[in-house]
């Protein structure tokens, strides 16, 4: 393991790999950058920044844990084939992908999300509550958000070509939120749906309880 009481900052000229069974823990910030990132180990810090300069960010295994801000940026794809995101209560995930972002492990914990943009689709699955705290833009693709608990949309814009919003408990859109979807919008909740902002889509399909 690599452990630092302060910051860890590593930039690679080639693919930056964190193999399975390895770990890096920083006391303040953990910053990894390279043409592409291949992550299978454990990364832990209050604030985590992962940057791919020309290729993908791929998480195949392991745990990315943070308490403040996790910032993931790639000009290509950000994708999760395994492992989990482990944001502490109040932690936020932000960033952007040039093509698609897909982080759909069912054990993910992402208490707050946004701003986050993707050129051709944005998908996130999380086990607990998720609050959309910043703008979300899925570009020409589908926006697919699922929270195992409650999905809350604060007063921020959410845009996509197609969108599916789901929650094991409730979906709550607060006043000032604006959902703009070029095509269909599907919202499903295990308990209830409360839409207090603007929603533009055709059609809008709701399913609760």
MILOSE-930134 format. One record per atom (N, C-alpha, C): residue number from 1; x, y, z; atom name. Coordinates in nm, 2 decimals, padded with zeros to 4 digits. Each point is the difference from the previous one (the first is absolute). Example, Ala and Ser with C-alpha at 12.3 -4.5 7.8 and 13.67 -1.06 7.14 Angstrom:
MILOSE-930134
1,01.32,-00.57,00.78,N
1,-00.09,00.12,00.00,CA
1,00.09,00.12,00.00,C
2,-00.04,00.11,-00.07,N
2,00.09,00.11,00.00,CA
2,-00.08,00.11,00.08,C
//
This chain:
MILOSE-930134
1,00.08,-00.12,00.00,N
1,-00.08,00.12,00.00,CA
1,00.09,00.13,00.00,C
2,-00.06,00.10,-00.06,N
2,00.06,00.13,00.01,CA
2,-00.08,00.09,00.09,C
3,00.06,00.05,00.11,N
3,-00.07,00.08,00.10,CA
3,00.07,00.14,00.02,C
4,-00.07,00.11,-00.01,N
4,00.05,00.13,00.02,CA
4,-00.09,00.08,00.10,C
5,00.06,00.07,00.09,N
5,-00.08,00.08,00.09,CA
5,-00.05,00.12,-00.07,C
6,00.06,00.05,-00.11,N
6,-00.04,00.11,-00.08,CA
6,-00.06,-00.04,-00.13,C
7,00.06,00.05,-00.11,N
7,-00.05,-00.03,-00.13,CA
7,00.08,-00.10,-00.07,C
8,-00.07,-00.07,-00.09,N
8,00.07,-00.09,-00.10,CA
8,-00.04,00.06,-00.14,C
9,00.10,00.02,-00.08,N
9,-00.02,00.06,-00.13,CA
9,00.09,-00.08,-00.10,C
10,-00.06,-00.07,-00.09,N
10,00.07,-00.09,-00.09,CA
10,-00.05,00.02,-00.15,C
11,00.10,00.04,-00.09,N
11,-00.04,00.01,-00.14,CA
11,00.09,-00.10,-00.08,C
12,-00.06,-00.08,-00.08,N
12,00.07,-00.10,-00.08,CA
12,00.00,00.04,-00.15,C
13,00.11,-00.04,-00.06,N
13,00.01,00.02,-00.15,CA
13,-00.08,-00.10,-00.08,C
14,-00.02,-00.12,00.06,N
14,-00.08,-00.10,-00.07,CA
14,-00.12,-00.04,00.09,C
15,-00.06,-00.11,-00.03,N
15,-00.11,-00.04,00.08,CA
15,00.03,-00.01,00.15,C
16,-00.08,00.07,00.08,N
16,00.02,00.00,00.14,CA
16,-00.09,-00.12,00.06,C
17,00.07,-00.10,00.05,N
17,-00.08,-00.11,00.06,CA
17,00.02,-00.01,00.15,C
18,-00.11,-00.03,00.06,N
18,00.00,-00.03,00.15,CA
18,-00.05,-00.15,00.00,C
19,00.09,-00.10,00.01,N
19,-00.04,-00.14,00.00,CA
19,-00.08,-00.04,00.12,C
20,-00.07,-00.11,-00.02,N
20,-00.08,-00.05,00.11,CA
20,00.10,-00.05,00.11,C
21,-00.05,00.02,00.13,N
21,00.09,-00.03,00.11,CA
21,00.09,00.11,00.05,C
22,00.00,00.11,-00.08,N
22,00.08,00.11,00.04,CA
22,-00.09,00.11,00.05,C
23,00.06,00.10,00.07,N
23,-00.08,00.11,00.05,CA
23,00.08,00.13,00.02,C
24,-00.07,00.11,-00.01,N
24,00.06,00.13,00.02,CA
24,-00.09,00.08,00.09,C
25,00.06,00.05,00.11,N
25,-00.08,00.08,00.10,CA
25,00.07,00.13,00.02,C
26,-00.08,00.11,-00.01,N
26,00.06,00.14,00.02,CA
26,-00.08,00.07,00.11,C
27,00.07,00.08,00.07,N
27,-00.07,00.07,00.11,CA
27,-00.07,00.12,-00.04,C
28,00.03,00.06,-00.12,N
28,-00.07,00.12,-00.05,CA
28,-00.06,-00.03,-00.14,C
29,00.09,-00.01,-00.10,N
29,-00.05,-00.01,-00.14,CA
29,00.08,-00.12,-00.06,C
30,-00.07,-00.07,-00.09,N
30,00.06,-00.10,-00.08,CA
30,-00.03,00.03,-00.15,C
31,00.11,00.03,-00.07,N
31,-00.02,00.04,-00.14,CA
31,00.08,-00.10,-00.09,C
32,-00.07,-00.06,-00.09,N
32,00.06,-00.09,-00.10,CA
32,-00.03,00.05,-00.14,C
33,00.10,00.00,-00.09,N
33,-00.02,00.04,-00.14,CA
33,00.08,-00.08,-00.09,C
34,-00.05,-00.02,-00.12,N
34,00.08,-00.07,-00.10,CA
34,-00.09,00.00,-00.13,C
35,00.06,-00.05,-00.11,N
35,-00.08,-00.01,-00.12,CA
35,-00.13,-00.08,00.02,C
36,00.01,-00.11,00.07,N
36,-00.12,-00.08,00.05,CA
36,00.03,-00.06,00.13,C
37,-00.11,-00.02,00.08,N
37,00.01,-00.06,00.13,CA
37,-00.07,-00.13,00.01,C
38,00.07,-00.10,00.05,N
38,-00.05,-00.13,00.03,CA
38,00.00,-00.04,00.14,C
39,-00.11,00.00,00.07,N
39,-00.01,00.00,00.15,CA
39,-00.06,-00.13,00.04,C
40,00.08,-00.08,00.08,N
40,-00.05,-00.12,00.07,CA
40,00.03,-00.01,00.14,C
41,00.08,00.10,00.05,N
41,00.04,00.00,00.14,CA
41,-00.09,00.10,00.08,C
42,00.04,00.03,00.13,N
42,-00.08,00.08,00.08,CA
42,00.06,00.14,00.01,C
43,-00.08,00.11,-00.02,N
43,00.05,00.14,00.01,CA
43,-00.08,00.06,00.11,C
44,00.06,00.07,00.09,N
44,-00.07,00.07,00.11,CA
44,00.06,00.13,00.03,C
45,-00.08,00.10,00.01,N
45,00.05,00.14,00.04,CA
45,-00.13,00.08,00.02,C
46,00.02,00.12,00.08,N
46,-00.11,00.09,00.01,CA
46,-00.05,00.05,-00.14,C
47,00.10,00.03,-00.09,N
47,-00.03,00.05,-00.13,CA
47,00.08,-00.08,-00.10,C
48,-00.07,-00.05,-00.11,N
48,00.06,-00.09,-00.10,CA
48,-00.02,00.07,-00.14,C
49,00.11,00.01,-00.07,N
49,-00.01,00.05,-00.14,CA
49,00.06,-00.10,-00.09,C
50,-00.08,-00.05,-00.10,N
50,00.05,-00.10,-00.10,CA
50,-00.02,00.06,-00.13,C
51,00.11,00.01,-00.08,N
51,00.00,00.07,-00.13,CA
51,00.07,-00.09,-00.10,C
52,-00.08,-00.03,-00.11,N
52,00.06,-00.06,-00.12,CA
52,00.01,00.10,-00.10,C
53,00.12,00.01,-00.06,N
53,00.02,00.11,-00.10,CA
53,-00.03,-00.03,-00.14,C
54,-00.01,-00.13,-00.04,N
54,-00.03,-00.04,-00.13,CA
54,-00.09,-00.12,-00.02,C
55,-00.01,-00.09,00.11,N
55,-00.08,-00.12,-00.01,CA
55,-00.10,-00.01,00.11,C
56,-00.03,-00.12,00.04,N
56,-00.11,-00.03,00.10,CA
56,00.05,00.00,00.14,C
57,-00.09,00.02,00.09,N
57,00.02,-00.04,00.14,CA
57,-00.09,-00.12,00.02,C
58,00.07,-00.11,00.04,N
58,-00.07,-00.13,00.03,CA
58,00.02,-00.05,00.14,C
59,-00.11,-00.03,00.07,N
59,00.01,-00.06,00.13,CA
59,-00.04,-00.15,-00.02,C
60,00.09,-00.09,00.02,N
60,-00.03,-00.14,-00.02,CA
60,-00.03,-00.07,00.14,C
61,00.06,00.05,00.10,N
61,-00.02,-00.06,00.14,CA
61,00.04,00.11,00.10,C
62,00.00,-00.04,00.13,N
62,00.05,00.09,00.10,CA
62,-00.10,00.10,00.04,C
63,00.05,00.10,00.08,N
63,-00.09,00.09,00.07,CA
63,00.06,00.14,-00.01,C
64,-00.08,00.10,-00.05,N
64,00.04,00.14,00.00,CA
64,-00.08,00.07,00.11,C
65,00.07,00.04,00.10,N
65,-00.07,00.05,00.12,CA
65,00.04,00.15,00.02,C
66,-00.09,00.08,00.03,N
66,00.03,00.14,00.03,CA
66,-00.11,00.06,00.09,C
67,00.04,00.12,00.07,N
67,-00.10,00.06,00.09,CA
67,-00.04,00.14,-00.05,C
68,00.08,00.06,-00.09,N
68,-00.03,00.13,-00.05,CA
68,-00.05,00.00,-00.15,C
69,00.10,00.02,-00.09,N
69,-00.03,00.00,-00.15,CA
69,00.08,-00.10,-00.07,C
70,-00.07,-00.08,-00.09,N
70,00.07,-00.08,-00.10,CA
70,-00.03,00.06,-00.13,C
71,00.11,00.02,-00.08,N
71,-00.01,00.07,-00.13,CA
71,00.05,-00.10,-00.10,C
72,-00.08,-00.05,-00.09,N
72,00.04,-00.09,-00.11,CA
72,-00.01,00.07,-00.13,C
73,00.11,00.00,-00.08,N
73,00.00,00.07,-00.13,CA
73,00.07,-00.08,-00.10,C
74,-00.07,-00.02,-00.12,N
74,00.06,-00.07,-00.11,CA
74,-00.06,00.05,-00.13,C
75,00.09,00.01,-00.10,N
75,-00.05,00.05,-00.13,CA
75,-00.08,-00.12,-00.07,C
76,00.01,-00.12,00.05,N
76,-00.06,-00.12,-00.06,CA
76,-00.11,-00.05,00.10,C
77,00.02,-00.12,00.05,N
77,-00.11,-00.06,00.08,CA
77,00.05,-00.02,00.14,C
78,-00.10,00.01,00.09,N
78,00.02,-00.03,00.14,CA
78,-00.09,-00.12,00.03,C
79,00.06,-00.12,00.04,N
79,-00.09,-00.11,00.01,CA
79,00.05,-00.09,00.12,C
80,-00.10,-00.07,00.05,N
80,00.02,-00.08,00.12,CA
80,-00.04,-00.15,-00.04,C
81,00.10,-00.09,-00.01,N
81,-00.03,-00.14,-00.03,CA
81,00.00,-00.08,00.13,C
82,00.04,00.06,00.11,N
82,00.00,-00.06,00.13,CA
82,00.04,00.10,00.11,C
83,00.01,-00.05,00.12,N
83,00.04,00.09,00.11,CA
83,-00.12,00.09,00.04,C
84,00.03,00.10,00.09,N
84,-00.10,00.09,00.05,CA
84,00.05,00.14,00.02,C
85,-00.09,00.09,-00.01,N
85,00.03,00.14,00.04,CA
85,-00.06,00.01,00.15,C
86,00.08,00.05,00.09,N
86,-00.03,00.00,00.14,CA
86,00.01,00.14,00.06,C
87,-00.10,00.09,-00.04,N
87,00.00,00.13,00.05,CA
87,-00.06,00.00,00.14,C
88,00.06,00.07,00.09,N
88,-00.05,00.02,00.14,CA
88,-00.12,00.09,00.00,C
89,-00.08,00.00,00.10,N
89,-00.12,00.09,00.01,CA
89,00.04,00.14,-00.03,C
90,-00.07,00.06,-00.09,N
90,00.03,00.14,-00.04,CA
90,00.11,00.02,-00.11,C
91,00.06,-00.11,-00.04,N
91,00.10,00.00,-00.11,CA
91,-00.06,00.02,-00.13,C
92,00.07,00.06,-00.09,N
92,-00.05,00.04,-00.13,CA
92,00.08,-00.06,-00.12,C
93,-00.06,-00.04,-00.10,N
93,00.07,-00.05,-00.12,CA
93,-00.03,00.10,-00.12,C
94,00.11,00.05,-00.06,N
94,-00.01,00.09,-00.11,CA
94,00.09,-00.04,-00.11,C
95,-00.01,00.06,-00.12,N
95,00.09,-00.03,-00.11,CA
95,-00.06,00.01,-00.13,C
96,00.06,-00.07,-00.10,N
96,-00.05,00.00,-00.14,CA
96,00.07,-00.11,-00.08,C
97,-00.07,-00.05,-00.10,N
97,00.05,-00.10,-00.09,CA
97,-00.03,00.05,-00.14,C
98,00.10,-00.01,-00.09,N
98,-00.03,00.04,-00.14,CA
98,-00.10,-00.08,-00.07,C
99,00.00,-00.13,00.03,N
99,-00.11,-00.09,-00.06,CA
99,-00.10,-00.03,00.11,C
100,00.02,-00.12,00.06,N
100,-00.10,-00.05,00.10,CA
100,00.06,-00.02,00.14,C
101,-00.09,00.02,00.10,N
101,00.04,-00.04,00.14,CA
101,-00.10,-00.10,00.04,C
102,00.05,-00.12,00.05,N
102,-00.08,-00.11,00.05,CA
102,00.06,-00.05,00.12,C
103,-00.06,00.03,00.12,N
103,00.05,-00.05,00.13,CA
103,-00.12,-00.07,00.07,C
104,-00.02,-00.13,-00.02,N
104,-00.13,-00.06,00.03,CA
104,00.02,-00.12,00.10,C
105,00.11,-00.01,00.07,N
105,00.00,-00.10,00.10,CA
105,-00.10,00.02,00.11,C
106,-00.08,-00.10,00.03,N
106,-00.11,00.02,00.10,CA
106,00.04,00.05,00.14,C
107,00.13,-00.03,00.03,N
107,00.05,00.04,00.13,CA
107,00.05,00.14,00.01,C
108,-00.01,00.08,-00.11,N
108,00.06,00.14,00.01,CA
108,-00.07,00.08,00.10,C
109,00.07,00.09,00.06,N
109,-00.05,00.10,00.09,CA
109,00.04,00.14,-00.05,C
110,-00.10,00.07,-00.05,N
110,00.03,00.14,-00.05,CA
110,-00.11,00.09,00.06,C
111,00.03,00.06,00.11,N
111,-00.10,00.08,00.07,CA
111,-00.04,00.12,-00.08,C
112,00.09,00.07,-00.07,N
112,-00.03,00.11,-00.08,CA
112,00.07,-00.01,-00.14,C
113,-00.07,00.05,-00.10,N
113,00.05,-00.01,-00.14,CA
113,-00.02,00.13,-00.07,C
114,00.11,00.04,-00.07,N
114,-00.01,00.11,-00.09,CA
114,00.07,00.13,00.05,C
115,00.05,00.08,-00.10,N
115,-00.02,-00.02,-00.14,CA
115,00.07,-00.11,-00.06,C
116,-00.07,-00.07,-00.10,N
116,00.06,-00.11,-00.08,CA
116,-00.05,00.01,-00.14,C
117,00.09,-00.01,-00.10,N
117,-00.05,00.00,-00.14,CA
117,00.06,-00.12,-00.07,C
118,-00.07,-00.05,-00.10,N
118,00.05,-00.10,-00.09,CA
118,-00.05,00.02,-00.14,C
119,00.08,-00.03,-00.10,N
119,-00.04,00.03,-00.14,CA
119,-00.11,-00.09,-00.05,C
120,00.00,-00.13,00.05,N
120,-00.09,-00.09,-00.06,CA
120,-00.06,-00.10,00.10,C
121,-00.04,00.05,00.11,N
121,-00.07,-00.08,00.10,CA
121,00.07,00.00,00.14,C
122,-00.09,00.00,00.10,N
122,00.05,00.01,00.14,CA
122,-00.09,-00.10,00.08,C
123,00.07,-00.10,00.06,N
123,-00.07,-00.10,00.08,CA
123,00.06,-00.01,00.14,C
124,-00.08,00.00,00.10,N
124,00.05,-00.02,00.14,CA
124,-00.10,-00.08,00.08,C
125,00.05,-00.10,00.07,N
125,-00.08,-00.08,00.09,CA
125,00.07,00.01,00.14,C
126,-00.08,00.03,00.10,N
126,00.05,00.01,00.14,CA
126,-00.09,-00.07,00.10,C
127,00.05,-00.05,00.10,N
127,-00.07,-00.08,00.10,CA
127,-00.09,00.08,00.09,C
128,00.05,00.13,00.03,N
128,-00.07,00.08,00.10,CA
128,-00.07,00.12,-00.06,C
129,-00.02,00.10,00.07,N
129,-00.06,00.13,-00.05,CA
129,00.10,00.07,-00.09,C
130,-00.05,00.06,-00.11,N
130,00.08,00.08,-00.09,CA
130,-00.07,00.14,-00.01,C
131,00.07,00.11,00.02,N
131,-00.05,00.13,-00.03,CA
131,00.08,00.06,-00.11,C
132,-00.08,00.04,-00.11,N
132,00.06,00.07,-00.11,CA
132,00.02,00.14,00.04,C
133,00.13,00.04,00.03,N
133,00.03,00.13,00.05,CA
133,00.05,00.10,-00.10,C
134,00.04,-00.05,-00.12,N
134,00.05,00.08,-00.11,CA
134,-00.06,-00.04,-00.13,C
135,00.02,00.08,-00.11,N
135,-00.06,-00.03,-00.13,CA
135,00.05,-00.14,-00.05,C
136,-00.09,-00.07,-00.06,N
136,00.03,-00.13,-00.07,CA
136,-00.03,00.02,-00.15,C
137,00.09,-00.04,-00.08,N
137,-00.03,00.00,-00.15,CA
137,00.05,-00.13,-00.06,C
138,-00.09,-00.07,-00.06,N
138,00.04,-00.13,-00.06,CA
138,00.02,00.01,-00.15,C
139,00.00,00.12,-00.06,N
139,00.03,00.02,-00.14,CA
139,-00.10,-00.07,-00.09,C
140,00.05,-00.07,-00.10,N
140,-00.09,-00.07,-00.09,CA
140,-00.05,-00.13,00.04,C
141,00.04,-00.04,00.13,N
141,-00.04,-00.13,00.04,CA
141,-00.10,00.00,00.11,C
142,-00.01,-00.12,00.07,N
142,-00.10,-00.02,00.11,CA
142,00.06,00.04,00.13,C
143,-00.09,00.06,00.08,N
143,00.03,00.02,00.14,CA
143,-00.07,-00.10,00.08,C
144,00.07,-00.08,00.08,N
144,-00.06,-00.11,00.08,CA
144,00.06,00.01,00.14,C
145,-00.09,00.04,00.09,N
145,00.04,00.02,00.14,CA
145,-00.09,-00.09,00.09,C
146,00.06,-00.08,00.09,N
146,-00.07,-00.08,00.09,CA
146,00.06,00.01,00.14,C
147,-00.09,00.03,00.10,N
147,00.04,00.01,00.14,CA
147,-00.07,-00.11,00.07,C
148,00.07,-00.08,00.08,N
148,-00.07,-00.10,00.08,CA
148,-00.09,00.06,00.11,C
149,00.04,00.12,00.04,N
149,-00.09,00.08,00.09,CA
149,-00.08,00.10,-00.07,C
150,00.02,00.13,00.04,N
150,-00.07,00.11,-00.06,CA
150,00.08,00.07,-00.10,C
151,-00.05,00.03,-00.12,N
151,00.06,00.09,-00.10,CA
151,-00.06,00.14,00.01,C
152,00.09,00.09,00.03,N
152,-00.05,00.14,00.02,CA
152,00.07,00.09,-00.11,C
153,-00.07,00.08,-00.07,N
153,00.05,00.10,-00.10,CA
153,-00.01,00.14,00.06,C
154,00.11,00.06,00.03,N
154,00.00,00.14,00.04,CA
154,-00.03,00.09,-00.11,C
155,00.01,00.13,00.02,N
155,-00.03,00.10,-00.10,CA
155,00.11,00.02,-00.10,C
156,00.01,-00.10,-00.09,N
156,00.11,00.00,-00.10,CA
156,-00.06,-00.06,-00.13,C
157,00.06,00.03,-00.11,N
157,-00.05,-00.06,-00.13,CA
157,00.05,-00.14,-00.02,C
158,-00.09,-00.08,-00.06,N
158,00.03,-00.14,-00.04,CA
158,-00.04,-00.02,-00.14,C
159,00.09,-00.04,-00.09,N
159,-00.03,-00.01,-00.14,CA
159,00.05,-00.13,-00.06,C
160,-00.07,-00.05,-00.10,N
160,00.03,-00.13,-00.06,CA
160,-00.09,-00.02,-00.12,C
161,00.03,-00.09,-00.09,N
161,-00.09,-00.04,-00.11,CA
161,-00.11,-00.09,00.05,C
162,00.04,-00.10,00.09,N
162,-00.09,-00.09,00.06,CA
162,00.04,-00.01,00.15,C
163,-00.10,-00.01,00.09,N
163,00.04,-00.01,00.14,CA
163,-00.09,-00.10,00.08,C
164,00.07,-00.07,00.09,N
164,-00.07,-00.09,00.09,CA
164,00.05,00.03,00.14,C
165,-00.09,00.04,00.09,N
165,00.03,00.03,00.14,CA
165,-00.07,-00.10,00.09,C
166,00.07,-00.06,00.09,N
166,-00.06,-00.10,00.08,CA
166,00.05,00.01,00.14,C
167,-00.08,-00.05,00.10,N
167,00.03,00.00,00.14,CA
167,-00.07,-00.12,00.07,C
168,00.07,-00.06,00.09,N
168,-00.07,-00.10,00.08,CA
168,-00.10,00.06,00.10,C
169,00.02,00.13,00.03,N
169,-00.09,00.07,00.09,CA
169,-00.07,00.10,-00.08,C
170,00.04,00.13,00.01,N
170,-00.07,00.11,-00.07,CA
170,00.09,00.07,-00.10,C
171,-00.07,00.06,-00.10,N
171,00.06,00.10,-00.09,CA
171,-00.06,00.13,00.03,C
172,00.09,00.10,00.04,N
172,-00.05,00.13,00.04,CA
172,00.07,00.11,-00.09,C
173,-00.07,00.07,-00.07,N
173,00.05,00.12,-00.08,CA
173,-00.04,00.12,00.07,C
174,00.11,00.08,00.05,N
174,-00.03,00.12,00.07,CA
174,-00.03,00.12,-00.09,C
175,-00.07,00.10,00.05,N
175,-00.03,00.12,-00.08,CA
175,00.13,00.06,-00.05,C
176,00.00,00.04,-00.13,N
176,00.12,00.06,-00.06,CA
176,00.07,-00.10,-00.09,C
177,-00.03,-00.13,00.02,N
177,00.06,-00.10,-00.08,CA
177,-00.06,00.00,-00.14,C
178,00.08,-00.03,-00.10,N
178,-00.06,00.00,-00.14,CA
178,00.06,-00.12,-00.07,C
179,-00.10,-00.09,-00.03,N
179,00.04,-00.12,-00.08,CA
179,-00.04,00.02,-00.14,C
180,00.10,-00.01,-00.09,N
180,-00.03,00.03,-00.15,CA
180,00.05,-00.12,-00.07,C
181,-00.09,-00.08,-00.06,N
181,00.03,-00.13,-00.07,CA
181,-00.06,00.01,-00.14,C
182,00.09,-00.03,-00.10,N
182,-00.05,00.01,-00.13,CA
182,-00.10,-00.10,-00.04,C
183,00.00,-00.12,00.06,N
183,-00.10,-00.11,-00.02,CA
183,-00.07,-00.04,00.13,C
184,-00.01,-00.13,00.02,N
184,-00.08,-00.05,00.12,CA
184,00.08,00.02,00.13,C
185,-00.08,00.02,00.10,N
185,00.04,00.01,00.14,CA
185,-00.08,-00.10,00.08,C
186,00.07,-00.10,00.06,N
186,-00.06,-00.10,00.09,CA
186,00.05,00.02,00.14,C
187,-00.10,00.01,00.09,N
187,00.03,00.02,00.15,CA
187,-00.07,-00.11,00.07,C
188,00.08,-00.08,00.08,N
188,-00.06,-00.11,00.08,CA
188,00.05,00.01,00.14,C
189,-00.09,-00.02,00.10,N
189,00.04,00.00,00.14,CA
189,-00.07,-00.11,00.07,C
190,00.07,-00.05,00.10,N
190,-00.07,-00.10,00.09,CA
190,-00.11,00.05,00.08,C
191,00.02,00.13,00.04,N
191,-00.10,00.06,00.09,CA
191,-00.08,00.11,-00.08,C
192,00.06,00.12,-00.01,N
192,-00.08,00.11,-00.07,CA
192,00.09,00.08,-00.08,C
193,-00.07,00.09,-00.09,N
193,00.07,00.09,-00.09,CA
193,-00.06,00.14,00.03,C
194,00.09,00.10,00.02,N
194,-00.04,00.14,00.03,CA
194,00.07,00.09,-00.10,C
195,-00.07,00.05,-00.10,N
195,00.07,00.09,-00.09,CA
195,-00.05,00.14,00.02,C
196,00.09,00.09,00.05,N
196,-00.03,00.14,00.04,CA
196,00.07,00.10,-00.10,C
197,00.08,-00.05,-00.09,N
197,00.06,00.08,-00.10,CA
197,-00.05,-00.02,-00.14,C
198,00.08,00.05,-00.10,N
198,-00.04,-00.01,-00.14,CA
198,00.05,-00.14,-00.06,C
199,-00.09,-00.06,-00.08,N
199,00.04,-00.12,-00.07,CA
199,-00.05,00.01,-00.14,C
200,00.09,-00.01,-00.10,N
200,-00.04,00.00,-00.14,CA
200,00.05,-00.12,-00.07,C
201,-00.09,-00.09,-00.04,N
201,00.04,-00.12,-00.07,CA
201,-00.13,-00.05,-00.07,C
202,00.02,-00.10,-00.09,N
202,-00.11,-00.05,-00.08,CA
202,00.03,-00.15,-00.04,C
203,-00.08,-00.09,00.07,N
203,-00.09,00.02,00.11,CA
203,00.07,00.00,00.14,C
204,-00.08,00.03,00.10,N
204,00.04,-00.02,00.14,CA
204,-00.08,-00.11,00.06,C
205,00.07,-00.10,00.05,N
205,-00.06,-00.12,00.06,CA
205,00.03,-00.01,00.14,C
206,-00.09,-00.01,00.09,N
206,00.02,-00.01,00.14,CA
206,-00.05,-00.13,00.06,C
207,00.08,-00.06,00.09,N
207,-00.04,-00.12,00.07,CA
207,00.04,00.00,00.15,C
208,-00.09,-00.01,00.09,N
208,00.03,00.01,00.14,CA
208,-00.07,-00.11,00.08,C
209,00.06,-00.04,00.11,N
209,-00.06,-00.10,00.09,CA
209,-00.01,-00.14,-00.06,C
//
